[in-house]
Amino acid sequence: MKRGFKQSLRSYAIEFLVYGALVAAYYFLVLHFLGGWLHHIFQSDRALYSAVALGLIVGQGLLLEMLTRFLLGLIKHTE
C-alpha cells in the first residue's frame, strides 16, 4: 500500500473510533440527564420538543466535530 493511503486509512479508523465513543457517551449522558425532561416536553408540547431535539442534534454535531478535529490535530502533531 502507498504511504498516503495507509495514513488516510489510519486517520479514518482513529476518527471513526473516537467519534463512535463520543456519540455513545453523548447519547447516554443526554438520556440520563435530560431523558425525563425530554419525555415530559414530548408529552406536553411537541413543537417545543422538536425545537429542543433539533438543537441537541445540531449542538451534538458541532461539538463532536470540533472535538474530533482537536483530537486528530493532537494525534497528527505528535507524529
C-alpha positions as CSV (number, residue, x, y, z in Angstrom):
1,M,0.0,0.0,0.0
2,K,1.1,3.6,-0.6
3,R,2.1,5.6,2.4
4,G,-0.6,8.3,1.8
5,F,-3.3,5.7,1.6
6,K,-2.2,4.0,4.8
7,Q,-2.0,7.3,6.6
8,S,-5.5,8.2,5.4
9,L,-6.9,4.8,6.4
10,R,-5.3,5.1,9.9
11,S,-6.6,8.6,10.4
12,Y,-10.1,7.5,9.3
13,A,-10.1,4.5,11.6
14,I,-9.0,6.6,14.6
15,E,-11.6,9.3,13.8
16,F,-14.3,6.6,13.5
17,L,-13.4,5.0,16.9
18,V,-13.2,8.3,18.7
19,Y,-16.4,9.7,17.1
20,G,-18.3,6.5,17.9
21,A,-17.2,6.5,21.5
22,L,-18.1,10.2,21.9
23,V,-21.5,9.7,20.3
24,A,-22.3,6.8,22.6
25,A,-21.2,8.8,25.6
26,Y,-23.3,11.8,24.5
27,Y,-26.3,9.5,24.0
28,F,-26.1,8.0,27.5
29,L,-25.4,11.4,29.1
30,V,-28.5,13.0,27.4
31,L,-30.6,10.0,28.2
32,H,-29.5,10.1,31.9
33,F,-29.7,13.9,32.5
34,L,-32.4,15.0,30.0
35,G,-34.5,11.9,29.5
36,G,-37.2,12.8,31.9
37,W,-37.4,16.4,30.8
38,L,-37.5,15.5,27.1
39,H,-40.2,12.9,27.7
40,H,-42.3,15.5,29.6
41,I,-41.9,18.0,26.8
42,F,-42.7,15.3,24.2
43,Q,-46.0,14.6,26.1
44,S,-47.0,18.3,26.6
45,D,-45.6,20.4,23.7
46,R,-44.5,18.7,20.5
47,A,-43.4,22.0,18.8
48,L,-41.0,22.8,21.7
49,Y,-39.8,19.2,21.8
50,S,-39.0,19.3,18.1
51,A,-37.0,22.6,18.5
52,V,-35.1,21.2,21.5
53,A,-34.4,17.9,19.7
54,L,-33.1,19.8,16.6
55,G,-31.0,22.0,18.8
56,L,-29.5,18.9,20.5
57,I,-28.7,17.3,17.2
58,V,-27.1,20.4,15.8
59,G,-25.2,21.0,19.0
60,Q,-24.0,17.4,19.1
61,G,-22.7,17.6,15.6
62,L,-20.8,20.8,16.1
63,L,-19.4,19.8,19.5
64,L,-18.3,16.4,18.3
65,E,-16.8,17.7,15.0
66,M,-14.7,20.3,16.9
67,L,-13.6,17.7,19.5
68,T,-12.6,15.1,16.9
69,R,-10.7,17.8,14.9
70,F,-8.9,18.8,18.0
71,L,-8.0,15.2,18.9
72,L,-6.9,14.4,15.4
73,G,-4.8,17.5,15.4
74,L,-3.1,16.3,18.6
75,I,-2.5,12.9,17.1
76,K,-1.1,14.3,13.8
77,H,1.0,16.8,15.7
78,T,2.7,14.1,17.8
79,E,3.7,12.0,14.7
